[in-house]
Amino acid sequence: MAKIDPLVAEFLAQRKIAVVGVSDRRETGCNMAYRKFQTAGYQVSAVNPRLTHFEGAPCYPDLMALPETPDAVFILANPQVTDQIAQQCVALGIKHVWMHCMMGVKPGLGATMTSVSQAAVEKCRANGIHVIPGTCPNQFLKPDFGHRLMRHLWRALGFLNVQAPVDPKLN
């Protein structure tokens, strides 16, 4: 197992990020991530098939509809949606994916609070995509007190250790 930090650094080094799962129905961590990426200077695209606009910007039904291919994708949605998005990432050649989970990256801990699909994680890894299977960018990108506390707690409990990325060329 490896620490999550190099994967987070690689993800945050990307400049064009698609945020899948923004909502106009309620305030979500996805909305917060969208704003944090935007405030930090990222080029951010909102994705939700139900919306045409999010906070005054265009919102797209899926990754295939984006006018430009993003460098990275953050997903806060149902794991079945994550499966579809992972397939689109493979098709588009996207190399960085972050799947949200409130309970760190330990499989099974946040079964009802996760966007992580193990099938999608495996698909990403098999296709050379650097995947973060859990936790939240709000814990790393200028975190507020609560997100900073979660990051430290998950780290202390070992919930921020991930399988090291696999180079598909070596298989």
C-alpha positions, 0 to 999 in steps of 0.5 A: 500500500502507498500513501495517497499524497502522490496521486493527489499531487498528480491530480491537482497538477492537472488544469482542466477538471470535469466535476461529475455530480453537481446539483441544483437541488441541494448543497453538496460536497460536489458543488463545494469541490466545483467552487474550490477548483474554480477559485483555485484557478482550474478550468472547471466543467460541470457534468450532470445529465439533468442540468443545462447550466450550473451557477451560470456556466454550461453543464454537460450531460456526460464527458463525451459532450464536453467541448474540450477533453478534461485532464482529470475527472472528479466524481461524486455520484452513484457508483453505477454512474461512476462505471459509465464515467470510467468507461468514458474516461477510457474512451477519451484518454483521460488519465486522472480520476478521483472517485469521492468517498466520505470515509477515505479509501478503505473499501466497504467503509462508506458503502452508502456514502461513496461514488467508488465502484470497484469495477470502475477502479479496476477498469481505470487501472487496467487502462493506465488511469491514475485513480483515487478510489475515495476521500475528497479533494475538499480535504486537500485543496485549501481545506476548511477545518472539518475537511482538514480534521477528516484528512488527519483522522483518515490518515491516522486510521490508515484510510488514506493508503491506496494500491500503488498505480500499475503500469499496464505496459508491465502486465 
